[in-house]
Amino acid sequence: MKLNLLSCDAHRPDKRAIANCIAEVSKDMDPSLAQELTAILLEGDPVDIEVDDKNSSSAFRALRKLGIDYEIEE
């Protein structure tokens, strides 16, 4: 399943927590790429990630907890 991470509306976003979340929920993503995608997301540009279908509900919950807006792409 593909997710388009649109923005982060947290008052004080935690870059390390967001990068860890992206690395954990994404398929085959290393931590350095997750950090780069986090920086892109926090600059205001959308980011596409691939998520395992079996982890999708926990991924949605973790992203909402961090204040990340997302949309599901088919």
All heavy atoms as TSV, in Angstrom:
chain	resi	resn	atom	element	x	y	z
A	1	MET	N	N	0.858	-1.161	0.000
A	1	MET	CA	C	0.000	0.000	0.000
A	1	MET	C	C	0.908	1.229	0.000
A	1	MET	O	O	1.896	1.288	0.714
A	1	MET	CB	C	-0.881	-0.014	1.246
A	1	MET	CG	C	-1.611	1.266	1.484
A	1	MET	SD	S	-2.501	1.325	3.060
A	1	MET	CE	C	-3.460	-0.156	2.984
A	2	LYS	N	N	0.542	2.217	-0.814
A	2	LYS	CA	C	1.305	3.452	-0.864
A	2	LYS	C	C	0.607	4.537	-0.058
A	2	LYS	O	O	-0.607	4.672	-0.114
A	2	LYS	CB	C	1.466	3.932	-2.305
A	2	LYS	CG	C	2.443	3.132	-3.094
A	2	LYS	CD	C	2.737	3.804	-4.392
A	2	LYS	CE	C	3.838	3.054	-5.101
A	2	LYS	NZ	N	4.344	3.800	-6.235
A	3	LEU	N	N	1.402	5.285	0.690
A	3	LEU	CA	C	0.901	6.434	1.438
A	3	LEU	C	C	1.608	7.678	0.944
A	3	LEU	O	O	2.808	7.657	0.677
A	3	LEU	CB	C	1.182	6.286	2.934
A	3	LEU	CG	C	0.417	5.247	3.710
A	3	LEU	CD1	C	0.829	5.296	5.169
A	3	LEU	CD2	C	-1.067	5.463	3.601
A	4	ASN	N	N	0.862	8.742	0.837
A	4	ASN	CA	C	1.414	10.041	0.504
A	4	ASN	C	C	1.359	10.871	1.780
A	4	ASN	O	O	0.287	11.241	2.233
A	4	ASN	CB	C	0.600	10.689	-0.620
A	4	ASN	CG	C	1.237	11.940	-1.147
A	4	ASN	OD1	O	2.397	12.233	-0.878
A	4	ASN	ND2	N	0.473	12.687	-1.919
A	5	LEU	N	N	2.528	11.123	2.384
A	5	LEU	CA	C	2.595	11.941	3.588
A	5	LEU	C	C	2.553	13.397	3.151
A	5	LEU	O	O	3.448	13.861	2.452
A	5	LEU	CB	C	3.872	11.639	4.371
A	5	LEU	CG	C	4.118	10.173	4.719
A	5	LEU	CD1	C	5.401	10.028	5.514
A	5	LEU	CD2	C	2.955	9.592	5.461
A	6	LEU	N	N	1.509	14.109	3.551
A	6	LEU	CA	C	1.264	15.448	3.038
A	6	LEU	C	C	1.944	16.544	3.846
A	6	LEU	O	O	2.564	17.447	3.289
A	6	LEU	CB	C	-0.241	15.714	2.983
A	6	LEU	CG	C	-1.041	14.721	2.150
A	6	LEU	CD1	C	-2.524	14.961	2.333
A	6	LEU	CD2	C	-0.644	14.814	0.700
A	7	SER	N	N	1.794	16.493	5.152
A	7	SER	CA	C	2.352	17.547	5.997
A	7	SER	C	C	2.380	17.083	7.440
A	7	SER	O	O	1.776	16.079	7.798
A	7	SER	CB	C	1.525	18.829	5.886
A	7	SER	OG	O	0.221	18.614	6.397
A	8	CYS	N	N	3.070	17.854	8.256
A	8	CYS	CA	C	3.115	17.593	9.695
A	8	CYS	C	C	2.619	18.854	10.388
A	8	CYS	O	O	3.222	19.920	10.258
A	8	CYS	CB	C	4.532	17.251	10.137
A	8	CYS	SG	S	4.655	16.933	11.902
A	9	ASP	N	N	1.504	18.737	11.106
A	9	ASP	CA	C	0.923	19.914	11.738
A	9	ASP	C	C	1.181	19.962	13.244
A	9	ASP	O	O	0.533	20.704	13.965
A	9	ASP	CB	C	-0.571	20.014	11.444
A	9	ASP	CG	C	-1.361	18.822	11.944
A	9	ASP	OD1	O	-0.757	17.892	12.517
A	9	ASP	OD2	O	-2.584	18.826	11.748
A	10	ALA	N	N	2.173	19.188	13.705
A	10	ALA	CA	C	2.536	19.225	15.123
A	10	ALA	C	C	3.162	20.580	15.454
A	10	ALA	O	O	3.879	21.159	14.647
A	10	ALA	CB	C	3.519	18.106	15.448
A	11	HIS	N	N	2.886	21.067	16.645
A	11	HIS	CA	C	3.411	22.372	17.068
A	11	HIS	C	C	4.942	22.368	17.093
A	11	HIS	O	O	5.580	23.286	16.609
A	11	HIS	CB	C	2.844	22.737	18.439
A	11	HIS	CG	C	3.326	24.044	18.958
A	11	HIS	ND1	N	3.021	25.238	18.345
A	11	HIS	CD2	C	4.114	24.344	20.002
A	11	HIS	CE1	C	3.602	26.222	19.007
A	11	HIS	NE2	N	4.270	25.697	20.032
A	12	ARG	N	N	5.518	21.341	17.685
A	12	ARG	CA	C	6.976	21.182	17.729
A	12	ARG	C	C	7.293	19.758	17.268
A	12	ARG	O	O	7.414	18.858	18.098
A	12	ARG	CB	C	7.504	21.424	19.132
A	12	ARG	CG	C	7.279	22.851	19.592
A	12	ARG	CD	C	7.885	23.116	20.925
A	12	ARG	NE	N	9.341	23.018	20.798
A	12	ARG	CZ	C	10.171	22.909	21.815
A	12	ARG	NH1	N	9.705	22.865	23.035
A	12	ARG	NH2	N	11.462	22.833	21.634
A	13	PRO	N	N	7.433	19.538	15.959
A	13	PRO	CA	C	7.652	18.175	15.465
A	13	PRO	C	C	8.980	17.596	15.946
A	13	PRO	O	O	9.998	18.282	15.985
A	13	PRO	CB	C	7.635	18.333	13.950
A	13	PRO	CG	C	7.853	19.769	13.677
A	13	PRO	CD	C	7.399	20.522	14.888
A	14	ASP	N	N	8.942	16.343	16.322
A	14	ASP	CA	C	10.118	15.610	16.774
A	14	ASP	C	C	10.716	14.888	15.566
A	14	ASP	O	O	10.217	13.844	15.145
A	14	ASP	CB	C	9.718	14.626	17.866
A	14	ASP	CG	C	10.888	13.879	18.468
A	14	ASP	OD1	O	12.018	13.990	17.941
A	14	ASP	OD2	O	10.661	13.184	19.480
A	15	LYS	N	N	11.784	15.445	15.003
A	15	LYS	CA	C	12.372	14.899	13.777
A	15	LYS	C	C	12.819	13.452	13.947
A	15	LYS	O	O	12.610	12.630	13.054
A	15	LYS	CB	C	13.571	15.746	13.344
A	15	LYS	CG	C	13.207	17.125	12.885
A	15	LYS	CD	C	14.456	17.895	12.504
A	15	LYS	CE	C	14.090	19.335	12.175
A	15	LYS	NZ	N	15.291	20.122	11.843
A	16	ARG	N	N	13.423	13.157	15.077
A	16	ARG	CA	C	13.914	11.796	15.289
A	16	ARG	C	C	12.756	10.808	15.386
A	16	ARG	O	O	12.810	9.719	14.806
A	16	ARG	CB	C	14.772	11.738	16.539
A	16	ARG	CG	C	15.457	10.416	16.720
A	16	ARG	CD	C	16.457	10.426	17.829
A	16	ARG	NE	N	15.915	11.099	19.006
A	16	ARG	CZ	C	16.346	10.893	20.221
A	16	ARG	NH1	N	17.331	10.066	20.433
A	16	ARG	NH2	N	15.813	11.533	21.249
A	17	ALA	N	N	11.697	11.164	16.082
A	17	ALA	CA	C	10.536	10.274	16.210
A	17	ALA	C	C	9.855	10.066	14.860
A	17	ALA	O	O	9.431	8.949	14.542
A	17	ALA	CB	C	9.546	10.840	17.218
A	18	ILE	N	N	9.761	11.125	14.066
A	18	ILE	CA	C	9.146	11.000	12.740
A	18	ILE	C	C	9.997	10.102	11.847
A	18	ILE	O	O	9.474	9.223	11.165
A	18	ILE	CB	C	8.931	12.387	12.105
A	18	ILE	CG1	C	7.904	13.183	12.909
A	18	ILE	CG2	C	8.492	12.250	10.651
A	18	ILE	CD1	C	7.785	14.633	12.513
A	19	ALA	N	N	11.312	10.297	11.848
A	19	ALA	CA	C	12.207	9.469	11.033
A	19	ALA	C	C	12.136	8.006	11.465
A	19	ALA	O	O	12.081	7.110	10.616
A	19	ALA	CB	C	13.636	9.987	11.127
A	20	ASN	N	N	12.111	7.759	12.772
A	20	ASN	CA	C	11.998	6.386	13.268
A	20	ASN	C	C	10.672	5.759	12.846
A	20	ASN	O	O	10.626	4.593	12.466
A	20	ASN	CB	C	12.137	6.344	14.784
A	20	ASN	CG	C	13.545	6.584	15.243
A	20	ASN	OD1	O	14.494	6.434	14.487
A	20	ASN	ND2	N	13.695	6.976	16.497
A	21	CYS	N	N	9.598	6.528	12.917
A	21	CYS	CA	C	8.279	6.033	12.526
A	21	CYS	C	C	8.262	5.676	11.033
A	21	CYS	O	O	7.780	4.615	10.661
A	21	CYS	CB	C	7.219	7.083	12.841
A	21	CYS	SG	S	5.559	6.614	12.328
A	22	ILE	N	N	8.794	6.570	10.203
A	22	ILE	CA	C	8.833	6.311	8.758
A	22	ILE	C	C	9.652	5.064	8.466
A	22	ILE	O	O	9.255	4.219	7.658
A	22	ILE	CB	C	9.368	7.541	8.003
A	22	ILE	CG1	C	8.351	8.679	8.058
A	22	ILE	CG2	C	9.694	7.192	6.558
A	22	ILE	CD1	C	8.839	9.993	7.476
A	23	ALA	N	N	10.802	4.914	9.122
A	23	ALA	CA	C	11.651	3.743	8.895
A	23	ALA	C	C	10.967	2.457	9.338
A	23	ALA	O	O	11.104	1.421	8.683
A	23	ALA	CB	C	12.981	3.920	9.629
A	24	GLU	N	N	10.219	2.506	10.439
A	24	GLU	CA	C	9.563	1.308	10.960
A	24	GLU	C	C	8.367	0.871	10.124
A	24	GLU	O	O	8.161	-0.325	9.928
A	24	GLU	CB	C	9.122	1.533	12.398
A	24	GLU	CG	C	10.263	1.560	13.385
A	24	GLU	CD	C	9.809	1.876	14.800
A	24	GLU	OE1	O	8.591	1.823	15.075
A	24	GLU	OE2	O	10.680	2.186	15.626
A	25	VAL	N	N	7.564	1.810	9.653
A	25	VAL	CA	C	6.344	1.433	8.947
A	25	VAL	C	C	6.565	1.204	7.457
A	25	VAL	O	O	5.737	0.569	6.809
A	25	VAL	CB	C	5.203	2.461	9.155
A	25	VAL	CG1	C	4.878	2.612	10.626
A	25	VAL	CG2	C	5.518	3.792	8.524
A	26	SER	N	N	7.667	1.696	6.924
A	26	SER	CA	C	7.934	1.558	5.490
A	26	SER	C	C	8.584	0.224	5.172
A	26	SER	O	O	9.290	-0.351	5.983
A	26	SER	CB	C	8.865	2.669	5.019
A	26	SER	OG	O	8.285	3.913	5.211
A	27	LYS	N	N	8.357	-0.205	3.948
A	27	LYS	CA	C	9.020	-1.413	3.461
A	27	LYS	C	C	10.451	-1.060	3.066
A	27	LYS	O	O	10.682	-0.114	2.322
A	27	LYS	CB	C	8.321	-1.931	2.201
A	27	LYS	CG	C	7.075	-2.691	2.416
A	27	LYS	CD	C	6.617	-3.210	1.075
A	27	LYS	CE	C	5.416	-4.079	1.176
A	27	LYS	NZ	N	4.961	-4.534	-0.143
A	28	ASP	N	N	11.400	-1.830	3.562
A	28	ASP	CA	C	12.802	-1.740	3.128
A	28	ASP	C	C	13.358	-0.320	3.116
A	28	ASP	O	O	13.912	0.125	2.114
A	28	ASP	CB	C	12.965	-2.349	1.734
A	28	ASP	CG	C	12.477	-3.776	1.675
A	28	ASP	OD1	O	12.681	-4.496	2.668
A	28	ASP	OD2	O	11.903	-4.170	0.652
A	29	MET	N	N	13.218	0.405	4.210
A	29	MET	CA	C	13.766	1.753	4.279
A	29	MET	C	C	14.837	1.807	5.358
A	29	MET	O	O	14.617	1.373	6.480
A	29	MET	CB	C	12.691	2.796	4.572
A	29	MET	CG	C	13.263	4.188	4.599
A	29	MET	SD	S	12.109	5.523	4.414
A	29	MET	CE	C	11.058	5.043	3.109
A	30	ASP	N	N	15.984	2.367	4.980
A	30	ASP	CA	C	17.050	2.504	5.967
A	30	ASP	C	C	16.884	3.827	6.716
A	30	ASP	O	O	16.213	4.740	6.237
A	30	ASP	CB	C	18.430	2.402	5.315
A	30	ASP	CG	C	18.666	3.466	4.272
A	30	ASP	OD1	O	18.616	4.659	4.618
A	30	ASP	OD2	O	18.911	3.102	3.107
A	31	PRO	N	N	17.469	3.937	7.889
A	31	PRO	CA	C	17.289	5.129	8.727
A	31	PRO	C	C	17.760	6.437	8.082
A	31	PRO	O	O	17.161	7.480	8.294
A	31	PRO	CB	C	18.112	4.814	9.984
A	31	PRO	CG	C	18.156	3.336	10.040
A	31	PRO	CD	C	18.183	2.878	8.609
A	32	SER	N	N	18.824	6.393	7.286
A	32	SER	CA	C	19.311	7.639	6.671
A	32	SER	C	C	18.324	8.166	5.638
A	32	SER	O	O	18.101	9.375	5.549
A	32	SER	CB	C	20.689	7.439	6.044
A	32	SER	OG	O	20.634	6.498	5.000
A	33	LEU	N	N	17.702	7.274	4.871
A	33	LEU	CA	C	16.686	7.714	3.915
A	33	LEU	C	C	15.463	8.247	4.655
A	33	LEU	O	O	14.865	9.243	4.241
A	33	LEU	CB	C	16.286	6.564	2.995
A	33	LEU	CG	C	15.198	6.883	1.964
A	33	LEU	CD1	C	15.615	8.046	1.064
A	33	LEU	CD2	C	14.885	5.656	1.137
A	34	ALA	N	N	15.104	7.625	5.752
A	34	ALA	CA	C	13.970	8.094	6.559
A	34	ALA	C	C	14.236	9.496	7.093
A	34	ALA	O	O	13.332	10.336	7.130
A	34	ALA	CB	C	13.691	7.129	7.699
A	35	GLN	N	N	15.474	9.781	7.487
A	35	GLN	CA	C	15.824	11.124	7.955
A	35	GLN	C	C	15.710	12.145	6.832
A	35	GLN	O	O	15.241	13.263	7.044
A	35	GLN	CB	C	17.228	11.130	8.549
A	35	GLN	CG	C	17.320	10.392	9.860
A	35	GLN	CD	C	18.746	10.297	10.375
A	35	GLN	OE1	O	19.698	10.618	9.679
A	35	GLN	NE2	N	18.880	9.852	11.609
A	36	GLU	N	N	16.155	11.776	5.627
A	36	GLU	CA	C	16.050	12.680	4.481
A	36	GLU	C	C	14.584	12.968	4.152
A	36	GLU	O	O	14.216	14.112	3.886
A	36	GLU	CB	C	16.749	12.084	3.264
A	36	GLU	CG	C	18.250	12.049	3.377
A	36	GLU	CD	C	18.899	11.402	2.166
A	36	GLU	OE1	O	18.356	11.515	1.055
A	36	GLU	OE2	O	19.952	10.783	2.349
A	37	LEU	N	N	13.751	11.924	4.170
A	37	LEU	CA	C	12.330	12.109	3.870
A	37	LEU	C	C	11.648	12.947	4.942
A	37	LEU	O	O	10.755	13.738	4.644
A	37	LEU	CB	C	11.643	10.750	3.728
A	37	LEU	CG	C	12.076	9.911	2.526
A	37	LEU	CD1	C	11.372	8.563	2.540
A	37	LEU	CD2	C	11.815	10.636	1.221
A	38	THR	N	N	12.083	12.803	6.187
A	38	THR	CA	C	11.539	13.618	7.269
A	38	THR	C	C	11.853	15.081	7.046
A	38	THR	O	O	10.985	15.947	7.206
A	38	THR	CB	C	12.108	13.159	8.627
A	38	THR	OG1	O	11.712	11.799	8.849
A	38	THR	CG2	C	11.596	14.017	9.760
A	39	ALA	N	N	13.080	15.380	6.645
A	39	ALA	CA	C	13.463	16.763	6.374
A	39	ALA	C	C	12.633	17.336	5.231
A	39	ALA	O	O	12.164	18.479	5.310
A	39	ALA	CB	C	14.951	16.841	6.036
A	40	ILE	N	N	12.408	16.552	4.205
A	40	ILE	CA	C	11.593	16.996	3.066
A	40	ILE	C	C	10.170	17.268	3.516
A	40	ILE	O	O	9.567	18.282	3.161
A	40	ILE	CB	C	11.632	15.947	1.935
A	40	ILE	CG1	C	13.032	15.883	1.328
A	40	ILE	CG2	C	10.591	16.253	0.861
A	40	ILE	CD1	C	13.246	14.716	0.393
A	41	LEU	N	N	9.617	16.352	4.315
A	41	LEU	CA	C	8.250	16.503	4.816
A	41	LEU	C	C	8.102	17.761	5.670
A	41	LEU	O	O	7.146	18.522	5.519
A	41	LEU	CB	C	7.848	15.266	5.628
A	41	LEU	CG	C	6.455	15.284	6.253
A	41	LEU	CD1	C	5.386	15.260	5.182
A	41	LEU	CD2	C	6.291	14.105	7.189
A	42	LEU	N	N	9.062	18.011	6.547
A	42	LEU	CA	C	8.976	19.163	7.439
A	42	LEU	C	C	9.209	20.488	6.713
A	42	LEU	O	O	8.821	21.538	7.210
A	42	LEU	CB	C	9.957	19.006	8.604
A	42	LEU	CG	C	9.629	17.868	9.562
A	42	LEU	CD1	C	10.671	17.763	10.651
A	42	LEU	CD2	C	8.238	18.029	10.155
A	43	GLU	N	N	9.824	20.432	5.529
A	43	GLU	CA	C	9.968	21.633	4.702
A	43	GLU	C	C	8.658	21.971	3.995
A	43	GLU	O	O	8.513	23.060	3.451
A	43	GLU	CB	C	11.073	21.440	3.674
A	43	GLU	CG	C	12.457	21.456	4.274
A	43	GLU	CD	C	13.538	21.138	3.265
A	43	GLU	OE1	O	13.219	20.879	2.080
A	43	GLU	OE2	O	14.716	21.142	3.649
A	44	GLY	N	N	7.722	21.039	3.977
A	44	GLY	CA	C	6.416	21.302	3.395
A	44	GLY	C	C	6.107	20.548	2.124
A	44	GLY	O	O	5.038	20.724	1.534
A	45	ASP	N	N	7.019	19.690	1.665
A	45	ASP	CA	C	6.791	18.908	0.457
A	45	ASP	C	C	6.246	17.529	0.816
A	45	ASP	O	O	6.684	16.922	1.801
A	45	ASP	CB	C	8.094	18.747	-0.331
A	45	ASP	CG	C	8.611	20.070	-0.863
A	45	ASP	OD1	O	7.783	20.912	-1.253
A	45	ASP	OD2	O	9.843	20.258	-0.883
A	46	PRO	N	N	5.315	16.996	0.015
A	46	PRO	CA	C	4.785	15.662	0.291
A	46	PRO	C	C	5.821	14.579	0.005
A	46	PRO	O	O	6.737	14.768	-0.796
A	46	PRO	CB	C	3.586	15.544	-0.654
A	46	PRO	CG	C	3.766	16.593	-1.664
A	46	PRO	CD	C	4.646	17.645	-1.105
A	47	VAL	N	N	5.665	13.436	0.672
A	47	VAL	CA	C	6.586	12.307	0.560
A	47	VAL	C	C	5.769	11.045	0.359
A	47	VAL	O	O	4.765	10.839	1.039
A	47	VAL	CB	C	7.440	12.193	1.849
A	47	VAL	CG1	C	8.280	10.940	1.832
A	47	VAL	CG2	C	8.288	13.418	2.042
A	48	ASP	N	N	6.194	10.188	-0.576
A	48	ASP	CA	C	5.532	8.907	-0.818
A	48	ASP	C	C	6.321	7.798	-0.135
A	48	ASP	O	O	7.549	7.751	-0.245
A	48	ASP	CB	C	5.465	8.593	-2.308
A	48	ASP	CG	C	4.510	9.505	-3.050
A	48	ASP	OD1	O	3.523	9.936	-2.446
A	48	ASP	OD2	O	4.765	9.786	-4.232
A	49	ILE	N	N	5.608	6.903	0.561
A	49	ILE	CA	C	6.236	5.732	1.164
A	49	ILE	C	C	5.386	4.508	0.872
A	49	ILE	O	O	4.192	4.612	0.591
A	49	ILE	CB	C	6.452	5.881	2.689
A	49	ILE	CG1	C	5.122	6.041	3.433
A	49	ILE	CG2	C	7.397	7.017	3.009
A	49	ILE	CD1	C	5.246	5.974	4.948
A	50	GLU	N	N	6.009	3.341	0.935
A	50	GLU	CA	C	5.336	2.058	0.747
A	50	GLU	C	C	5.211	1.386	2.102
A	50	GLU	O	O	6.193	1.270	2.836
A	50	GLU	CB	C	6.154	1.191	-0.208
A	50	GLU	CG	C	5.534	-0.127	-0.548
A	50	GLU	CD	C	4.516	-0.044	-1.652
A	50	GLU	OE1	O	4.554	0.908	-2.433
A	50	GLU	OE2	O	3.660	-0.946	-1.708
A	51	VAL	N	N	3.987	0.937	2.449
A	51	VAL	CA	C	3.720	0.321	3.753
A	51	VAL	C	C	3.181	-1.085	3.530
A	51	VAL	O	O	2.382	-1.323	2.636
A	51	VAL	CB	C	2.678	1.163	4.540
A	51	VAL	CG1	C	2.329	0.512	5.857
A	51	VAL	CG2	C	3.179	2.570	4.749
A	52	ASP	N	N	3.622	-2.035	4.368
A	52	ASP	CA	C	3.070	-3.391	4.343
A	52	ASP	C	C	1.597	-3.340	4.710
A	52	ASP	O	O	1.217	-2.634	5.644
A	52	ASP	CB	C	3.780	-4.288	5.358
A	52	ASP	CG	C	4.870	-5.113	4.742
A	52	ASP	OD1	O	4.847	-5.325	3.520
A	52	ASP	OD2	O	5.757	-5.546	5.494
A	53	ASP	N	N	0.778	-4.115	4.012
A	53	ASP	CA	C	-0.650	-4.146	4.326
A	53	ASP	C	C	-0.901	-4.662	5.735
A	53	ASP	O	O	-1.816	-4.212	6.407
A	53	ASP	CB	C	-1.397	-5.010	3.319
A	53	ASP	CG	C	-1.511	-4.327	1.962
A	53	ASP	OD1	O	-1.443	-3.086	1.908
A	53	ASP	OD2	O	-1.670	-5.043	0.950
A	54	LYS	N	N	-0.063	-5.581	6.209
A	54	LYS	CA	C	-0.281	-6.136	7.550
A	54	LYS	C	C	0.044	-5.135	8.646
A	54	LYS	O	O	-0.429	-5.261	9.761
A	54	LYS	CB	C	0.531	-7.414	7.744
A	54	LYS	CG	C	2.022	-7.206	7.696
A	54	LYS	CD	C	2.749	-8.500	7.880
A	54	LYS	CE	C	4.249	-8.265	7.815
A	54	LYS	NZ	N	5.001	-9.463	8.040
A	55	ASN	N	N	0.852	-4.100	8.338
A	55	ASN	CA	C	1.209	-3.084	9.325
A	55	ASN	C	C	0.442	-1.778	9.135
A	55	ASN	O	O	0.743	-0.797	9.803
A	55	ASN	CB	C	2.711	-2.771	9.240
A	55	ASN	CG	C	3.566	-3.933	9.624
A	55	ASN	OD1	O	3.151	-4.795	10.390
A	55	ASN	ND2	N	4.760	-3.982	9.093
A	56	SER	N	N	-0.534	-1.768	8.257
A	56	SER	CA	C	-1.175	-0.503	7.894
A	56	SER	C	C	-1.916	0.156	9.064
A	56	SER	O	O	-1.803	1.372	9.246
A	56	SER	CB	C	-2.120	-0.700	6.717
A	56	SER	OG	O	-3.139	-1.612	7.033
A	57	SER	N	N	-2.618	-0.598	9.876
A	57	SER	CA	C	-3.372	0.035	10.964
A	57	SER	C	C	-2.447	0.656	12.004
A	57	SER	O	O	-2.701	1.754	12.494
A	57	SER	CB	C	-4.331	-0.954	11.617
A	57	SER	OG	O	-3.612	-2.012	12.200
A	58	SER	N	N	-1.357	-0.023	12.330
A	58	SER	CA	C	-0.411	0.555	13.285
A	58	SER	C	C	0.327	1.737	12.671
A	58	SER	O	O	0.661	2.699	13.373
A	58	SER	CB	C	0.578	-0.498	13.783
A	58	SER	OG	O	1.331	-1.022	12.719
A	59	ALA	N	N	0.566	1.695	11.366
A	59	ALA	CA	C	1.212	2.825	10.685
A	59	ALA	C	C	0.318	4.048	10.735
A	59	ALA	O	O	0.785	5.165	11.020
A	59	ALA	CB	C	1.531	2.458	9.240
A	60	PHE	N	N	-0.980	3.868	10.464
A	60	PHE	CA	C	-1.921	4.992	10.506
A	60	PHE	C	C	-1.968	5.610	11.900
A	60	PHE	O	O	-1.947	6.825	12.053
A	60	PHE	CB	C	-3.332	4.545	10.110
A	60	PHE	CG	C	-3.442	4.015	8.708
A	60	PHE	CD1	C	-4.383	3.054	8.404
A	60	PHE	CD2	C	-2.615	4.464	7.691
A	60	PHE	CE1	C	-4.513	2.571	7.117
A	60	PHE	CE2	C	-2.726	3.981	6.398
A	60	PHE	CZ	C	-3.675	3.022	6.117
A	61	ARG	N	N	-2.003	4.771	12.911
A	61	ARG	CA	C	-2.067	5.239	14.290
A	61	ARG	C	C	-0.799	6.018	14.660
A	61	ARG	O	O	-0.867	7.090	15.258
A	61	ARG	CB	C	-2.265	4.040	15.226
A	61	ARG	CG	C	-2.512	4.381	16.650
A	61	ARG	CD	C	-2.847	3.166	17.532
A	61	ARG	NE	N	-2.326	1.881	17.095
A	61	ARG	CZ	C	-3.034	0.924	16.483
A	61	ARG	NH1	N	-4.307	1.104	16.234
A	61	ARG	NH2	N	-2.484	-0.211	16.135
A	62	ALA	N	N	0.365	5.504	14.283
A	62	ALA	CA	C	1.630	6.167	14.599
A	62	ALA	C	C	1.744	7.516	13.881
A	62	ALA	O	O	2.202	8.498	14.469
A	62	ALA	CB	C	2.799	5.263	14.210
A	63	LEU	N	N	1.313	7.572	12.636
A	63	LEU	CA	C	1.384	8.830	11.881
A	63	LEU	C	C	0.446	9.875	12.473
A	63	LEU	O	O	0.813	11.049	12.588
A	63	LEU	CB	C	1.062	8.578	10.407
A	63	LEU	CG	C	2.101	7.745	9.643
A	63	LEU	CD1	C	1.565	7.366	8.271
A	63	LEU	CD2	C	3.415	8.493	9.528
A	64	ARG	N	N	-0.751	9.454	12.857
A	64	ARG	CA	C	-1.689	10.408	13.473
A	64	ARG	C	C	-1.152	10.924	14.800
A	64	ARG	O	O	-1.297	12.107	15.119
A	64	ARG	CB	C	-3.057	9.748	13.675
A	64	ARG	CG	C	-3.876	9.631	12.421
A	64	ARG	CD	C	-5.313	9.249	12.723
A	64	ARG	NE	N	-5.417	8.028	13.499
A	64	ARG	CZ	C	-5.587	6.814	12.992
A	64	ARG	NH1	N	-5.667	6.663	11.686
A	64	ARG	NH2	N	-5.694	5.754	13.763
A	65	LYS	N	N	-0.519	10.055	15.574
A	65	LYS	CA	C	0.034	10.448	16.866
A	65	LYS	C	C	1.118	11.521	16.703
A	65	LYS	O	O	1.248	12.406	17.539
A	65	LYS	CB	C	0.613	9.225	17.570
A	65	LYS	CG	C	1.120	9.499	18.949
A	65	LYS	CD	C	1.596	8.225	19.612
A	65	LYS	CE	C	2.127	8.504	20.993
A	65	LYS	NZ	N	2.598	7.281	21.641
A	66	LEU	N	N	1.870	11.458	15.605
A	66	LEU	CA	C	2.931	12.426	15.347
A	66	LEU	C	C	2.429	13.685	14.629
A	66	LEU	O	O	3.201	14.593	14.366
A	66	LEU	CB	C	4.044	11.775	14.518
A	66	LEU	CG	C	4.850	10.708	15.252
A	66	LEU	CD1	C	5.732	9.939	14.278
A	66	LEU	CD2	C	5.671	11.328	16.355
A	67	GLY	N	N	1.146	13.726	14.310
A	67	GLY	CA	C	0.567	14.898	13.663
A	67	GLY	C	C	0.826	14.956	12.172
A	67	GLY	O	O	0.849	16.036	11.581
A	68	ILE	N	N	1.009	13.808	11.539
A	68	ILE	CA	C	1.290	13.754	10.109
A	68	ILE	C	C	0.005	13.487	9.351
A	68	ILE	O	O	-0.687	12.499	9.608
A	68	ILE	CB	C	2.338	12.670	9.793
A	68	ILE	CG1	C	3.647	13.012	10.510
A	68	ILE	CG2	C	2.549	12.538	8.300
A	68	ILE	CD1	C	4.709	11.955	10.412
A	69	ASP	N	N	-0.305	14.378	8.408
A	69	ASP	CA	C	-1.456	14.188	7.532
A	69	ASP	C	C	-1.021	13.315	6.363
A	69	ASP	O	O	0.062	13.505	5.808
A	69	ASP	CB	C	-1.968	15.526	7.000
A	69	ASP	CG	C	-2.546	16.392	8.106
A	69	ASP	OD1	O	-3.113	15.841	9.056
A	69	ASP	OD2	O	-2.437	17.627	8.001
A	70	TYR	N	N	-1.861	12.369	5.966
A	70	TYR	CA	C	-1.522	11.448	4.896
A	70	TYR	C	C	-2.750	11.129	4.070
A	70	TYR	O	O	-3.879	11.382	4.481
A	70	TYR	CB	C	-0.923	10.153	5.464
A	70	TYR	CG	C	-1.876	9.417	6.370
A	70	TYR	CD1	C	-2.773	8.493	5.863
A	70	TYR	CD2	C	-1.884	9.650	7.732
A	70	TYR	CE1	C	-3.662	7.825	6.694
A	70	TYR	CE2	C	-2.759	8.979	8.577
A	70	TYR	CZ	C	-3.643	8.083	8.048
A	70	TYR	OH	O	-4.519	7.419	8.872
A	71	GLU	N	N	-2.503	10.593	2.873
A	71	GLU	CA	C	-3.584	10.051	2.056
A	71	GLU	C	C	-3.137	8.710	1.491
A	71	GLU	O	O	-1.944	8.507	1.277
A	71	GLU	CB	C	-3.994	11.018	0.943
A	71	GLU	CG	C	-2.954	11.257	-0.106
A	71	GLU	CD	C	-3.395	12.249	-1.170
A	71	GLU	OE1	O	-4.448	12.882	-1.010
A	71	GLU	OE2	O	-2.674	12.357	-2.161
A	72	ILE	N	N	-4.093	7.840	1.292
A	72	ILE	CA	C	-3.804	6.499	0.775
A	72	ILE	C	C	-3.890	6.548	-0.740
A	72	ILE	O	O	-4.860	7.024	-1.310
A	72	ILE	CB	C	-4.809	5.481	1.341
A	72	ILE	CG1	C	-4.728	5.463	2.854
A	72	ILE	CG2	C	-4.555	4.105	0.746
A	72	ILE	CD1	C	-5.825	4.651	3.517
A	73	GLU	N	N	-2.837	6.032	-1.391
A	73	GLU	CA	C	-2.826	5.923	-2.837
A	73	GLU	C	C	-3.002	4.453	-3.190
A	73	GLU	O	O	-2.396	3.597	-2.568
A	73	GLU	CB	C	-1.505	6.415	-3.413
A	73	GLU	CG	C	-1.267	7.895	-3.169
A	73	GLU	CD	C	0.048	8.363	-3.755
A	73	GLU	OE1	O	0.816	7.529	-4.283
A	73	GLU	OE2	O	0.308	9.558	-3.667
A	74	GLU	N	N	-3.794	4.180	-4.158
A	74	GLU	CA	C	-4.030	2.788	-4.559
A	74	GLU	C	C	-2.933	2.264	-5.437
A	74	GLU	O	O	-2.291	2.829	-6.159
A	74	GLU	CB	C	-5.365	2.677	-5.288
A	74	GLU	CG	C	-6.539	3.020	-4.422
A	74	GLU	CD	C	-6.680	2.185	-3.176
A	74	GLU	OE1	O	-6.426	0.964	-3.223
A	74	GLU	OE2	O	-7.012	2.728	-2.126
